[in-house]
């Protein structure tokens, strides 16, 4: 349910994200069949990938384990997701793996990283857009666009 909530949140902000010169992509850790089902459910998601080995998650040092699930925060996040219309579906991939959000330049330089502390702890799309604006403002001070 949290993945669906996060995708809906960021797809709604795609125009603002792209206006800052960045591209929205999603990475899951399910199988290729899970990815196909995801794209059927969220055709507006656009660019999406799967990493069943979770190498991307390890490279970003994203949290994994029971400790990241058993928290009051996860319960609160679950109530928020359900109230906004997102329901738990079939789990695809490793349910112990937490997500995050990373911003990279076209050259592959990591410009920002948010690691979810627990399930459903994703940042808001509005905050992401503010961060992208700040990244671009800092880059303009240095004479170039950050996403380039």
CNS distance restraints for C-alpha pairs under 8 A (distance, minus, plus):
assign (resid   1 and name CA) (resid   5 and name CA) 6.20 0.50 0.50
assign (resid   1 and name CA) (resid  78 and name CA) 7.96 0.50 0.50
assign (resid   1 and name CA) (resid  81 and name CA) 6.99 0.50 0.50
assign (resid   1 and name CA) (resid  82 and name CA) 7.99 0.50 0.50
assign (resid   1 and name CA) (resid  86 and name CA) 5.56 0.50 0.50
assign (resid   1 and name CA) (resid  87 and name CA) 5.10 0.50 0.50
assign (resid   1 and name CA) (resid  88 and name CA) 4.31 0.50 0.50
assign (resid   1 and name CA) (resid  89 and name CA) 6.40 0.50 0.50
assign (resid   2 and name CA) (resid   6 and name CA) 6.07 0.50 0.50
assign (resid   2 and name CA) (resid  78 and name CA) 7.57 0.50 0.50
assign (resid   2 and name CA) (resid  81 and name CA) 6.76 0.50 0.50
assign (resid   2 and name CA) (resid  86 and name CA) 7.62 0.50 0.50
assign (resid   2 and name CA) (resid  88 and name CA) 7.89 0.50 0.50
assign (resid   2 and name CA) (resid 119 and name CA) 6.93 0.50 0.50
assign (resid   2 and name CA) (resid 120 and name CA) 5.04 0.50 0.50
assign (resid   3 and name CA) (resid   7 and name CA) 6.09 0.50 0.50
assign (resid   3 and name CA) (resid 120 and name CA) 7.72 0.50 0.50
assign (resid   4 and name CA) (resid   8 and name CA) 6.14 0.50 0.50
assign (resid   4 and name CA) (resid  86 and name CA) 6.79 0.50 0.50
assign (resid   5 and name CA) (resid   9 and name CA) 6.16 0.50 0.50
assign (resid   5 and name CA) (resid  81 and name CA) 6.50 0.50 0.50
assign (resid   5 and name CA) (resid  86 and name CA) 6.12 0.50 0.50
assign (resid   6 and name CA) (resid  10 and name CA) 6.27 0.50 0.50
assign (resid   6 and name CA) (resid 122 and name CA) 6.82 0.50 0.50
assign (resid   7 and name CA) (resid  11 and name CA) 5.91 0.50 0.50
assign (resid   7 and name CA) (resid  26 and name CA) 7.98 0.50 0.50
assign (resid   7 and name CA) (resid  45 and name CA) 7.03 0.50 0.50
assign (resid   8 and name CA) (resid  12 and name CA) 6.19 0.50 0.50
assign (resid   9 and name CA) (resid  13 and name CA) 6.75 0.50 0.50
assign (resid   9 and name CA) (resid 124 and name CA) 7.36 0.50 0.50
assign (resid   9 and name CA) (resid 125 and name CA) 6.17 0.50 0.50
assign (resid  10 and name CA) (resid  14 and name CA) 6.18 0.50 0.50
assign (resid  10 and name CA) (resid  24 and name CA) 7.96 0.50 0.50
assign (resid  10 and name CA) (resid 125 and name CA) 5.54 0.50 0.50
assign (resid  11 and name CA) (resid  44 and name CA) 6.91 0.50 0.50
assign (resid  11 and name CA) (resid  45 and name CA) 6.09 0.50 0.50
assign (resid  13 and name CA) (resid  17 and name CA) 6.20 0.50 0.50
assign (resid  13 and name CA) (resid 125 and name CA) 6.18 0.50 0.50
assign (resid  13 and name CA) (resid 126 and name CA) 7.66 0.50 0.50
assign (resid  14 and name CA) (resid  18 and name CA) 6.00 0.50 0.50
assign (resid  14 and name CA) (resid  24 and name CA) 6.79 0.50 0.50
assign (resid  15 and name CA) (resid  19 and name CA) 6.00 0.50 0.50
assign (resid  16 and name CA) (resid  20 and name CA) 6.62 0.50 0.50
assign (resid  16 and name CA) (resid 129 and name CA) 6.67 0.50 0.50
assign (resid  17 and name CA) (resid  21 and name CA) 6.94 0.50 0.50
assign (resid  17 and name CA) (resid  22 and name CA) 5.82 0.50 0.50
assign (resid  17 and name CA) (resid  23 and name CA) 6.98 0.50 0.50
assign (resid  17 and name CA) (resid  24 and name CA) 7.29 0.50 0.50
assign (resid  17 and name CA) (resid 129 and name CA) 5.96 0.50 0.50
assign (resid  17 and name CA) (resid 132 and name CA) 7.50 0.50 0.50
assign (resid  18 and name CA) (resid  22 and name CA) 4.95 0.50 0.50
assign (resid  18 and name CA) (resid  23 and name CA) 5.80 0.50 0.50
assign (resid  18 and name CA) (resid  24 and name CA) 7.63 0.50 0.50
assign (resid  20 and name CA) (resid 129 and name CA) 7.82 0.50 0.50
assign (resid  20 and name CA) (resid 132 and name CA) 6.47 0.50 0.50
assign (resid  20 and name CA) (resid 133 and name CA) 6.54 0.50 0.50
assign (resid  20 and name CA) (resid 136 and name CA) 7.37 0.50 0.50
assign (resid  21 and name CA) (resid 147 and name CA) 5.82 0.50 0.50
assign (resid  21 and name CA) (resid 148 and name CA) 7.97 0.50 0.50
assign (resid  22 and name CA) (resid 147 and name CA) 5.95 0.50 0.50
assign (resid  24 and name CA) (resid  46 and name CA) 7.73 0.50 0.50
assign (resid  24 and name CA) (resid  47 and name CA) 7.03 0.50 0.50
assign (resid  25 and name CA) (resid  45 and name CA) 7.61 0.50 0.50
assign (resid  25 and name CA) (resid  46 and name CA) 7.07 0.50 0.50
assign (resid  25 and name CA) (resid  47 and name CA) 4.91 0.50 0.50
assign (resid  25 and name CA) (resid  48 and name CA) 5.47 0.50 0.50
assign (resid  25 and name CA) (resid  49 and name CA) 7.78 0.50 0.50
assign (resid  26 and name CA) (resid  45 and name CA) 7.59 0.50 0.50
assign (resid  26 and name CA) (resid  47 and name CA) 6.49 0.50 0.50
assign (resid  26 and name CA) (resid  48 and name CA) 4.55 0.50 0.50
assign (resid  26 and name CA) (resid  49 and name CA) 6.21 0.50 0.50
assign (resid  27 and name CA) (resid  48 and name CA) 5.75 0.50 0.50
assign (resid  27 and name CA) (resid  49 and name CA) 4.75 0.50 0.50
assign (resid  27 and name CA) (resid  50 and name CA) 5.34 0.50 0.50
assign (resid  27 and name CA) (resid  51 and name CA) 6.85 0.50 0.50
assign (resid  28 and name CA) (resid  35 and name CA) 7.53 0.50 0.50
assign (resid  28 and name CA) (resid  48 and name CA) 7.84 0.50 0.50
assign (resid  28 and name CA) (resid  49 and name CA) 6.35 0.50 0.50
assign (resid  28 and name CA) (resid  50 and name CA) 4.68 0.50 0.50
assign (resid  28 and name CA) (resid  51 and name CA) 6.09 0.50 0.50
assign (resid  28 and name CA) (resid  52 and name CA) 7.64 0.50 0.50
assign (resid  28 and name CA) (resid  93 and name CA) 7.37 0.50 0.50
assign (resid  29 and name CA) (resid  50 and name CA) 5.15 0.50 0.50
assign (resid  29 and name CA) (resid  51 and name CA) 4.61 0.50 0.50
assign (resid  29 and name CA) (resid  52 and name CA) 4.34 0.50 0.50
assign (resid  29 and name CA) (resid  53 and name CA) 7.16 0.50 0.50
assign (resid  29 and name CA) (resid  54 and name CA) 6.03 0.50 0.50
assign (resid  29 and name CA) (resid  92 and name CA) 7.51 0.50 0.50
assign (resid  29 and name CA) (resid  93 and name CA) 4.96 0.50 0.50
assign (resid  29 and name CA) (resid  94 and name CA) 6.73 0.50 0.50
assign (resid  30 and name CA) (resid  34 and name CA) 5.51 0.50 0.50
assign (resid  30 and name CA) (resid  35 and name CA) 6.73 0.50 0.50
assign (resid  30 and name CA) (resid  50 and name CA) 6.14 0.50 0.50
assign (resid  30 and name CA) (resid  51 and name CA) 6.92 0.50 0.50
assign (resid  30 and name CA) (resid  52 and name CA) 5.37 0.50 0.50
assign (resid  30 and name CA) (resid  92 and name CA) 5.09 0.50 0.50
assign (resid  30 and name CA) (resid  93 and name CA) 3.74 0.50 0.50
assign (resid  30 and name CA) (resid  94 and name CA) 7.18 0.50 0.50
assign (resid  31 and name CA) (resid  35 and name CA) 6.39 0.50 0.50
assign (resid  31 and name CA) (resid  50 and name CA) 6.81 0.50 0.50
assign (resid  31 and name CA) (resid  51 and name CA) 7.87 0.50 0.50
assign (resid  31 and name CA) (resid  52 and name CA) 6.10 0.50 0.50
assign (resid  31 and name CA) (resid  92 and name CA) 7.61 0.50 0.50
assign (resid  31 and name CA) (resid  93 and name CA) 6.95 0.50 0.50
assign (resid  32 and name CA) (resid  36 and name CA) 6.27 0.50 0.50
assign (resid  32 and name CA) (resid  50 and name CA) 6.73 0.50 0.50
assign (resid  33 and name CA) (resid  37 and name CA) 6.25 0.50 0.50
assign (resid  34 and name CA) (resid  38 and name CA) 6.10 0.50 0.50
assign (resid  34 and name CA) (resid  92 and name CA) 6.20 0.50 0.50
assign (resid  34 and name CA) (resid  93 and name CA) 7.99 0.50 0.50
assign (resid  35 and name CA) (resid  39 and name CA) 6.21 0.50 0.50
assign (resid  35 and name CA) (resid  48 and name CA) 7.62 0.50 0.50
assign (resid  35 and name CA) (resid  49 and name CA) 7.01 0.50 0.50
assign (resid  35 and name CA) (resid  50 and name CA) 6.33 0.50 0.50
assign (resid  36 and name CA) (resid  40 and name CA) 6.21 0.50 0.50
assign (resid  37 and name CA) (resid  41 and name CA) 6.22 0.50 0.50
assign (resid  38 and name CA) (resid  42 and name CA) 5.91 0.50 0.50
assign (resid  38 and name CA) (resid  43 and name CA) 7.97 0.50 0.50
assign (resid  39 and name CA) (resid  43 and name CA) 4.96 0.50 0.50
assign (resid  39 and name CA) (resid  44 and name CA) 7.98 0.50 0.50
assign (resid  39 and name CA) (resid  45 and name CA) 7.02 0.50 0.50
assign (resid  39 and name CA) (resid  46 and name CA) 7.92 0.50 0.50
assign (resid  39 and name CA) (resid  48 and name CA) 7.73 0.50 0.50
assign (resid  51 and name CA) (resid  55 and name CA) 6.90 0.50 0.50
assign (resid  51 and name CA) (resid  56 and name CA) 6.97 0.50 0.50
assign (resid  52 and name CA) (resid  93 and name CA) 7.03 0.50 0.50
assign (resid  54 and name CA) (resid  58 and name CA) 6.33 0.50 0.50
assign (resid  55 and name CA) (resid  59 and name CA) 6.04 0.50 0.50
assign (resid  56 and name CA) (resid  60 and name CA) 6.27 0.50 0.50
assign (resid  57 and name CA) (resid  61 and name CA) 6.00 0.50 0.50
assign (resid  57 and name CA) (resid  62 and name CA) 5.32 0.50 0.50
assign (resid  57 and name CA) (resid  99 and name CA) 7.56 0.50 0.50
assign (resid  58 and name CA) (resid  62 and name CA) 6.21 0.50 0.50
assign (resid  62 and name CA) (resid  97 and name CA) 7.62 0.50 0.50
assign (resid  62 and name CA) (resid  98 and name CA) 6.28 0.50 0.50
assign (resid  62 and name CA) (resid  99 and name CA) 6.32 0.50 0.50
assign (resid  62 and name CA) (resid 100 and name CA) 6.73 0.50 0.50
assign (resid  62 and name CA) (resid 115 and name CA) 5.74 0.50 0.50
assign (resid  62 and name CA) (resid 116 and name CA) 7.36 0.50 0.50
assign (resid  63 and name CA) (resid  68 and name CA) 6.90 0.50 0.50
assign (resid  63 and name CA) (resid  97 and name CA) 6.39 0.50 0.50
assign (resid  63 and name CA) (resid  98 and name CA) 5.32 0.50 0.50
assign (resid  63 and name CA) (resid  99 and name CA) 7.39 0.50 0.50
assign (resid  63 and name CA) (resid 115 and name CA) 7.17 0.50 0.50
assign (resid  63 and name CA) (resid 116 and name CA) 7.18 0.50 0.50
assign (resid  63 and name CA) (resid 117 and name CA) 6.92 0.50 0.50
assign (resid  63 and name CA) (resid 118 and name CA) 8.00 0.50 0.50
assign (resid  64 and name CA) (resid  68 and name CA) 6.49 0.50 0.50
assign (resid  64 and name CA) (resid  96 and name CA) 5.32 0.50 0.50
assign (resid  64 and name CA) (resid  97 and name CA) 4.39 0.50 0.50
assign (resid  64 and name CA) (resid  98 and name CA) 5.64 0.50 0.50
assign (resid  65 and name CA) (resid  69 and name CA) 7.18 0.50 0.50
assign (resid  65 and name CA) (resid  96 and name CA) 4.89 0.50 0.50
assign (resid  65 and name CA) (resid  97 and name CA) 6.59 0.50 0.50
assign (resid  66 and name CA) (resid  70 and name CA) 6.29 0.50 0.50
assign (resid  66 and name CA) (resid  96 and name CA) 6.17 0.50 0.50
assign (resid  67 and name CA) (resid  71 and name CA) 7.49 0.50 0.50
assign (resid  68 and name CA) (resid  96 and name CA) 7.44 0.50 0.50
assign (resid  68 and name CA) (resid  98 and name CA) 7.34 0.50 0.50
assign (resid  68 and name CA) (resid 117 and name CA) 6.37 0.50 0.50
assign (resid  68 and name CA) (resid 118 and name CA) 4.63 0.50 0.50
assign (resid  68 and name CA) (resid 119 and name CA) 6.87 0.50 0.50
assign (resid  69 and name CA) (resid  74 and name CA) 6.40 0.50 0.50
assign (resid  69 and name CA) (resid  96 and name CA) 7.11 0.50 0.50
assign (resid  69 and name CA) (resid 118 and name CA) 5.67 0.50 0.50
assign (resid  69 and name CA) (resid 119 and name CA) 5.97 0.50 0.50
assign (resid  70 and name CA) (resid  74 and name CA) 7.02 0.50 0.50
assign (resid  71 and name CA) (resid  75 and name CA) 6.83 0.50 0.50
assign (resid  71 and name CA) (resid 118 and name CA) 7.33 0.50 0.50
assign (resid  72 and name CA) (resid  76 and name CA) 6.26 0.50 0.50
assign (resid  73 and name CA) (resid  77 and name CA) 6.00 0.50 0.50
assign (resid  73 and name CA) (resid 118 and name CA) 6.91 0.50 0.50
assign (resid  73 and name CA) (resid 121 and name CA) 7.84 0.50 0.50
assign (resid  74 and name CA) (resid  78 and name CA) 5.98 0.50 0.50
assign (resid  74 and name CA) (resid 118 and name CA) 5.94 0.50 0.50
assign (resid  74 and name CA) (resid 119 and name CA) 5.43 0.50 0.50
assign (resid  74 and name CA) (resid 120 and name CA) 6.34 0.50 0.50
assign (resid  74 and name CA) (resid 121 and name CA) 7.57 0.50 0.50
assign (resid  75 and name CA) (resid  79 and name CA) 6.31 0.50 0.50
assign (resid  76 and name CA) (resid  80 and name CA) 6.32 0.50 0.50
assign (resid  77 and name CA) (resid  81 and name CA) 6.17 0.50 0.50
assign (resid  77 and name CA) (resid 119 and name CA) 7.41 0.50 0.50
assign (resid  77 and name CA) (resid 120 and name CA) 5.35 0.50 0.50
assign (resid  77 and name CA) (resid 121 and name CA) 6.93 0.50 0.50
assign (resid  78 and name CA) (resid  82 and name CA) 6.15 0.50 0.50
assign (resid  78 and name CA) (resid 120 and name CA) 6.96 0.50 0.50
assign (resid  79 and name CA) (resid  83 and name CA) 6.06 0.50 0.50
assign (resid  80 and name CA) (resid  84 and name CA) 6.28 0.50 0.50
assign (resid  81 and name CA) (resid  85 and name CA) 6.50 0.50 0.50
assign (resid  81 and name CA) (resid  86 and name CA) 5.30 0.50 0.50
assign (resid  81 and name CA) (resid  87 and name CA) 7.35 0.50 0.50
assign (resid  82 and name CA) (resid  86 and name CA) 4.94 0.50 0.50
assign (resid  82 and name CA) (resid  87 and name CA) 5.76 0.50 0.50
assign (resid  91 and name CA) (resid  95 and name CA) 6.76 0.50 0.50
assign (resid  98 and name CA) (resid 115 and name CA) 7.88 0.50 0.50
assign (resid  98 and name CA) (resid 116 and name CA) 6.09 0.50 0.50
assign (resid  98 and name CA) (resid 117 and name CA) 7.45 0.50 0.50
assign (resid  98 and name CA) (resid 118 and name CA) 6.55 0.50 0.50
assign (resid  98 and name CA) (resid 119 and name CA) 6.15 0.50 0.50
assign (resid  99 and name CA) (resid 115 and name CA) 6.51 0.50 0.50
assign (resid  99 and name CA) (resid 116 and name CA) 5.59 0.50 0.50
assign (resid  99 and name CA) (resid 119 and name CA) 7.88 0.50 0.50
assign (resid  99 and name CA) (resid 122 and name CA) 7.68 0.50 0.50
assign (resid 100 and name CA) (resid 113 and name CA) 7.32 0.50 0.50
assign (resid 100 and name CA) (resid 114 and name CA) 5.33 0.50 0.50
assign (resid 100 and name CA) (resid 115 and name CA) 4.38 0.50 0.50
assign (resid 100 and name CA) (resid 116 and name CA) 5.06 0.50 0.50
assign (resid 100 and name CA) (resid 122 and name CA) 6.59 0.50 0.50
assign (resid 101 and name CA) (resid 113 and name CA) 5.74 0.50 0.50
assign (resid 101 and name CA) (resid 114 and name CA) 5.08 0.50 0.50
assign (resid 101 and name CA) (resid 115 and name CA) 6.62 0.50 0.50
assign (resid 101 and name CA) (resid 122 and name CA) 7.70 0.50 0.50
assign (resid 101 and name CA) (resid 123 and name CA) 7.94 0.50 0.50
assign (resid 102 and name CA) (resid 110 and name CA) 7.12 0.50 0.50
assign (resid 102 and name CA) (resid 111 and name CA) 7.60 0.50 0.50
assign (resid 102 and name CA) (resid 112 and name CA) 5.61 0.50 0.50
assign (resid 102 and name CA) (resid 113 and name CA) 4.46 0.50 0.50
assign (resid 102 and name CA) (resid 114 and name CA) 6.40 0.50 0.50
assign (resid 103 and name CA) (resid 110 and name CA) 5.94 0.50 0.50
assign (resid 103 and name CA) (resid 111 and name CA) 5.39 0.50 0.50
assign (resid 103 and name CA) (resid 112 and name CA) 5.03 0.50 0.50
assign (resid 103 and name CA) (resid 113 and name CA) 6.49 0.50 0.50
assign (resid 104 and name CA) (resid 108 and name CA) 5.51 0.50 0.50
assign (resid 104 and name CA) (resid 109 and name CA) 5.34 0.50 0.50
assign (resid 104 and name CA) (resid 110 and name CA) 4.42 0.50 0.50
assign (resid 104 and name CA) (resid 111 and name CA) 5.36 0.50 0.50
assign (resid 104 and name CA) (resid 112 and name CA) 7.18 0.50 0.50
assign (resid 104 and name CA) (resid 147 and name CA) 7.29 0.50 0.50
assign (resid 105 and name CA) (resid 109 and name CA) 5.22 0.50 0.50
assign (resid 105 and name CA) (resid 110 and name CA) 6.56 0.50 0.50
assign (resid 105 and name CA) (resid 111 and name CA) 6.77 0.50 0.50
assign (resid 105 and name CA) (resid 146 and name CA) 6.34 0.50 0.50
assign (resid 105 and name CA) (resid 147 and name CA) 4.58 0.50 0.50
assign (resid 105 and name CA) (resid 148 and name CA) 6.00 0.50 0.50
assign (resid 106 and name CA) (resid 147 and name CA) 5.91 0.50 0.50
assign (resid 106 and name CA) (resid 148 and name CA) 5.42 0.50 0.50
assign (resid 107 and name CA) (resid 148 and name CA) 7.32 0.50 0.50
assign (resid 111 and name CA) (resid 135 and name CA) 7.59 0.50 0.50
assign (resid 114 and name CA) (resid 123 and name CA) 7.61 0.50 0.50
assign (resid 116 and name CA) (resid 120 and name CA) 7.39 0.50 0.50
assign (resid 116 and name CA) (resid 121 and name CA) 4.96 0.50 0.50
assign (resid 116 and name CA) (resid 122 and name CA) 5.71 0.50 0.50
assign (resid 117 and name CA) (resid 121 and name CA) 6.06 0.50 0.50
assign (resid 123 and name CA) (resid 127 and name CA) 6.83 0.50 0.50
assign (resid 123 and name CA) (resid 128 and name CA) 7.21 0.50 0.50
assign (resid 124 and name CA) (resid 128 and name CA) 6.44 0.50 0.50
assign (resid 125 and name CA) (resid 129 and name CA) 6.25 0.50 0.50
assign (resid 126 and name CA) (resid 130 and name CA) 6.33 0.50 0.50
assign (resid 127 and name CA) (resid 131 and name CA) 6.17 0.50 0.50
assign (resid 128 and name CA) (resid 132 and name CA) 6.17 0.50 0.50
assign (resid 129 and name CA) (resid 133 and name CA) 6.15 0.50 0.50
assign (resid 130 and name CA) (resid 134 and name CA) 6.22 0.50 0.50
assign (resid 131 and name CA) (resid 135 and name CA) 6.10 0.50 0.50
assign (resid 132 and name CA) (resid 136 and name CA) 6.15 0.50 0.50
assign (resid 133 and name CA) (resid 137 and name CA) 6.07 0.50 0.50
assign (resid 134 and name CA) (resid 138 and name CA) 6.12 0.50 0.50
assign (resid 135 and name CA) (resid 139 and name CA) 6.17 0.50 0.50
assign (resid 135 and name CA) (resid 146 and name CA) 6.28 0.50 0.50
assign (resid 136 and name CA) (resid 140 and name CA) 6.01 0.50 0.50
assign (resid 136 and name CA) (resid 145 and name CA) 5.82 0.50 0.50
assign (resid 136 and name CA) (resid 146 and name CA) 5.21 0.50 0.50
assign (resid 136 and name CA) (resid 147 and name CA) 7.65 0.50 0.50
assign (resid 137 and name CA) (resid 141 and name CA) 6.41 0.50 0.50
assign (resid 138 and name CA) (resid 142 and name CA) 6.64 0.50 0.50
assign (resid 138 and name CA) (resid 146 and name CA) 7.96 0.50 0.50
assign (resid 139 and name CA) (resid 143 and name CA) 6.22 0.50 0.50
assign (resid 139 and name CA) (resid 144 and name CA) 5.35 0.50 0.50
assign (resid 139 and name CA) (resid 145 and name CA) 5.43 0.50 0.50
assign (resid 139 and name CA) (resid 146 and name CA) 5.18 0.50 0.50
assign (resid 140 and name CA) (resid 144 and name CA) 5.12 0.50 0.50
assign (resid 140 and name CA) (resid 145 and name CA) 5.94 0.50 0.50
assign (resid 140 and name CA) (resid 146 and name CA) 7.75 0.50 0.50
assign (resid 144 and name CA) (resid 148 and name CA) 7.67 0.50 0.50
